[in-house]
């Protein structure tokens, strides 16, 4: 916050938001000043929370999700409702899709943004191949909300045995980025590896580990 003197009084600013001068002679000067500053602070907190937790503010309705953005709306389409199972699905450059339910397509090209719903359990993406093209973004979790933070949530991508429509360069059965961005954030583990505590005999169906898997967060 800051104050700037004028010929008529003081101009108050907070986070680049300035208010008209208030005459110091008014007995309401302090109350009015703090009311304005608190209003600006509240607006700033709401905006910052929206930017960080934007998708958690979304309201789901059919194939679209609307995120309130201080007067303007950002539309997140329901990814599962965009394509049929037999086609090569394309997420356009100017669109944002949220994957919050199971989705099956023959192939998937991401030129816009596909975001995994990190709060929805049991979601599976089944594809013959997946390509993130120039300018596209595949976002699975984030540093603030990694996959696994919410109980039962996993990001499962099932690559089908064979695609009907093979990619002209890479064929099928691949997940690749060609000028695009792939971001994956998983839940931090206490331990990422351990040792066997017993010799594994041929044909056995059990492994005995040195550390308890549940204690390691597996």
N, C-alpha and C positions, 0 to 999 in steps of 0.2 A: 504494500500500500504506500501511497505518497500523497502529499498535498502541495498545491501550487497556488501562490498568492496572486490575486487579481485586484483590480481597482474596486470591485464590488464585494469581495470576500475571499473565501478559500474554495478552490476546486479540488475535489477528492478523487483519487484514482486507485483502482485495484485490479491487478491482472489486465492492464491495458484498457480497463473500463473506467471512464471518467464521468463525473456527475456535475451538473451546473453548480456555480458558486452559491454558498449559503451565507447570508448576512450574519456576522458574528454577534450583532446586537440582539438577534432573536433568542429568546429564552429556550426555544426548542432546538437550538443549534446542535447540542451534543446528541440528543435523542435521534434527530434526523440523520446526522452523520453516521452514527452506528447502525441505524436501520438500513441505510444505503450500503454500507460496507458489508453487513451480514448478508444482504440480498445478493451482492456480487459474489461473496464467498460461497454461498449456497449454490448459485448457478455454476460456479467453477467446479465444485465437488461433483455435482450431478453430471456435468459434461465429462470430466475425467473418468468417473465411474462407468459412464456409457462407453467411452473409448476403450477401456480395459476389459469390461465385461459385456460388450455390446450384444453378443448373441444371447446372453442370459436374459436380456430385456425383451427378447422377441416374443411376439404373440403368434401362435400357429393357427393357420386358417387354410384348410385344403392344401393346394399345391404351392402356397406362398407363405412367407413369414415376413412380418413387417417389424422393423426396428425403429423405434422413435429416436430422432436425432435433433432435438431442440428445434422442431418446426418442420424439418425435412424428413423424408422416409427412405430408408434403405431396404430394398426388397431382397429377401433370401428365398429362393425357390426350393421347394421340396425336391431333392435330387431323385428320389425314388419314383416320382410321378412324371418325369420328363421323357422317358424313352421306353420302348418295348424290349423284351428280353432278346429278340433276334437281331436287333439293329446295332450299328456302331453309333454310340451315343456321343454327342459333342456338346460340351459346356462352352457357350460362346464367350468371347473376350469381355463383353460388357455385363456378364451375369455372374451372380454368386449363388451357389447351391449349398444347401445344408443336408448332410446325410444323417438322418435320424431314424431311418427304418431300413430294412433289408432292400438291396438293389441288385438286380441281375441284368446284365447286358452282354452282348457279344463282344464288343470292344468299347473302350472309353477314351476319348480325347478331351483333355482339359486345357482350354484356352483362357477361361475366366478363372473362377476360384471354386474349388470343392472343399468344404470344411466338414470334418467329422464331428458329430455331436458328442462331446466328451462327457455328457451327463446321461446319455441313453445307453442302457445295457442291451446286449444281445444283437447288436447291429453287424450284419455281414454284407460285404461288397463282393459279388461274384462276377468275374469278368474273364473273357478269353485273353485279353491283353489290355494294358493301361498305359497311355502315353501322355505325359505332361509337356505340352508344346510351348513355344516361345511366348512369354508373358503369362503363362498359366501358373496356378498355385494349387498344390495339394497340401492341405493343412490338417494334420492329425495330432490333436492335442496342442498344448502350448506350455511355455515355461511356468506360467501361473496355474494352469490347469492341465497337467499331463494326463494321458490316458492311464486309467487305473486309480486316479485320485478318488473317484466316486466308485463305491462298491459294485462289483460285477461288470464294470465297463471294460471291454476289450475292443481293439480295432482288428477285425478279422477280414483279410482280403484273400478270397479263394480264387486261385487261377484255374480256370476250367481245363479239362484235358485237351480240348480242341476248339478253335473258333471257327464259325461259319465263314466270316469275312476276315481273312488274314491280312495283316499290315503288309504293304508292298515292299518294305525294307526289312523289318524285323520279324515278320511272320506272326506267330502267336505265342502264347504262354510267356509273357514278359511284363515287367513293370519298369518303365524307363522315363527319363527326363531328357527332352531335346530342346534346351534353351529355357525350360521352365524351372520351377522351384518346388522341391518336395521337402516338407517340414514334418518331422515326426518327433514327438516328445512322449516318453514313457515315464511311468512312476519310478522315482529313484529307489534302488534296492540297497539294503544294508550290506549284502554281499552279492556279487555277480558271478561267483564261481565257488566250487568246493571240491573235495576229494572223495574218492570211494573209501569206505571204511572196511569193506570186505571184497574179496576176490569175486568176480562175476563169472559164474559157470555158464557153459554153453547151454542155451535153451531156457535160461532163467527168465522170469517175468518181473523180478524185483531188483532194485538197486538200493544198497545201503550206503548212505552218505555220512561224512564226518560231521556235518552241521545239519541242524533241523531245517527243512525247507520253509516251514512256516515262520521260523525266527529270521530267516534270510529275506522273507517277503516274497517268496516265489509263488 
